[in-house]
């Protein structure tokens, strides 16, 4: 029994992924916890159960991350048509600056039931903090790969909030999936296809507060 135990321990020391665990620990402690739970499940329960636990934990972890997505406020990089997060690290030597009367926000995750309420709160808070109050809100949806029913409801409530304040609304860089969801929910007709742009710069040039276009419309007013 002692010899067999020694052989098993020797084999275990060769197949145990301790180097991988150290690398994961240096990278992210949450992922280390998921890996340890998976290992213990495999060792104490079984391989199949361990795989199920690993998949379930990975899905929950992704949901946790996307549920707390932070809305990024963008500013224009001076003398360019580029926009970048305010206060973030940029390749350009010049820092982006806010344009008065304009709020440009980037939401870089799917808008779904797990983060819809968080999204709505962040947008309305950003509008309240803006000084002067924005006359146009542009949502950069380049990372918004999907929009579910609850997400559409949250976006509807944001548009209601903008309408009450007389603020115009546009979206930039929406993909086909999001546009199809906007169509199904009726939001596309409310926003207007002419308020969906290929870039933030195009949206600002067409609808921004420094243009001669009429300011009287709300979130869904024609441009």
N, C-alpha and C positions, 0 to 999 in steps of 0.2 A: 504493500500500500504506500509505503514511504517513497519507493522508487517511482511508482506510477504518479504519485502526487508531484514529485520533482519534475517528471517529464511533462505533465500537464501545465505546471507553472512555467516551465521553460517555453513551451509552445505559446502559452498565453502572453508571455512577455514579448514574443516575436510578432504576434498578430494584433496586440492591443495598440490602437492608434494614438499613443500618448503624444507623439509629435504633432499630429493634427489637432489634438485638444489644446496643446500649448499655443499653436498658431491661432486657433479660434479664440482662446482666452485673451490673447493680445489684441485681436481685432474687435471683438464685441462680447461683453459678458453675458448679454441676454442669449446670444446664439450658443455660447458655451453651456448655459443652463439647459437649453433645448437638446443639445447633443448628449449631455450627461443623463437627462431623463430618458432619452431614447436608448442609450447604452444599458441603463439599468432595466428598462422594460425588456430588451432583448435577452439580457442575462437571467432575469428572474421569472419572466413569463414566457417569451418565445419570440422567434424572428418575425413571424407574420404580424403579431401584435405590436412589435416594435416598429415595423414599417407603418402600420396604421397610426400609431401614436406620433411618429415623426411627421407624417403628412398633415395630421390634424393640428399639431403644434405649429407647423410652418404656415398653414392657412391662418390660424389665429394671430400669429405674429405679424403677417402681412396686413391683416385687418386692423390690428392695433396701430401700425404705422400710418396707414392711409386714413384712419379715423381721426388722426391728429395732424393732418397736413396743414402746414402754415401757409397762409396767403401771403405772397410776396408782392410788395408794392414796388413798381418799376418807375425809374426816372429816365429822362433822355440824356444820352451822353452828348455834351456840347459839341456843336459843329458837325454832328452826324445825324443819321436817321435811325441809329441803334438805340435800343432800350435795355436797361439792365437793372437788377435789384438794387434798391437804395441801401447803402452801407455794406454792400457785398464786395468780394474781391473780383475785380474786372481786369481783363487783359489791357484795356485802354488805360493810359496814364491819367486820364481825366475821370473824375467821379460823376456818376449820373446825378441829375438834378430834377426835382419835381417841377412840373409845369403848372402854374396857378390856374385853377378852374378845371383841372383835369386829374382824374384818378385812374391809373393803369395798374391792374392787378393780375398776377400770374397764379393760376391754380394748376399744379402739375401732377395731379392724380385723378383717377376716375371719380366722378361725383356720384356717390351712391348712398344708400341708407345709413351706412356707418359714419359718414362724415358730412352728410347734408346739413344737419343742424349747426355743426361747427363752421361750415362754409358760410352759411347765412349770417351767423353771428359775426364772423370776421369781416365780411363785406360791410355790414351795417355799421360796425364799430369804426372801420377805416373811413367811411363816409362822414361819420360824426367827428372824427379827429381832423379831417381835412380843413385847412385854413388858408385861403378862403374855401367855402363849400364848393364842391365840384359841380360843373355844369354838364360834364360828360364822364361816364364811367366806361372804360374799355376793359373787357375780360380777355386776357390772353389764355386761350384754351389749348395751347400746344401739347400739354401733358395730360389733358383730359381725354383719355382714350374711350371713356364710356359715360353714359348718363342714364341712370335708372329712373323709375317712377318717383321715388322719394327725392332724388336729386333734382328732377324736373320741378317738383313741388317747391323745393327750397329756392330754386332759381325764380319761380313764379313769385314767391314772396319777396325776393330781392327786387324784382321789377315793380311790384306793388309799392314797395318802399321808395323807389326812385320816382315813380309816377307822382306820389304824394308830394315829393320835393321838387318836381319839375326838372328832373335830371335825365339827360339822354343816355342811351345805353347801346353799346356795340360789342361784338365779339370778334376776336382775331384768331386765325390759324385753327379753326375747327376742322376736325376730320369727318369723313363720310358717316361714321357710326354716330357721332354726336349730332350731326345734321339730321340724320334719320330719326333720332330720338326727339329732337326739337320739332320735327315735322309731326310725329305721332302725338306728341303732347299738346300741340297747338301753339307752342312757343315760337316756332319759326314765323308763323303769320303775325304774331304779336311783335316780335323783334323786327321782322322784315329782312328778307334776304339781302337787301341793299345795306343792311347794317352788319353783315358778316364779311370780314375782310381777310385778305391773304396775309397781312402783317399788321402789327400795331401802328407802324408808321403810316400806312395807308388809311387806317381808321382815324388817326389823329388829323391827318391832312384833310380828310373829307368832312369830319364832324367836329374837330377840335374847337375850343373856345376862341382861338385866334383867327378863325375863318369868318367869312361874311355870311355864312348860312344862318337862317332863322333859328333862334334859340327857344322858340316857344313850345316845342313838342316835349313830350315826356319820354319814358323809356321806349315806347313803341311808336313814337311819332315818325313820320316819313322824313327822309333826309333831303 
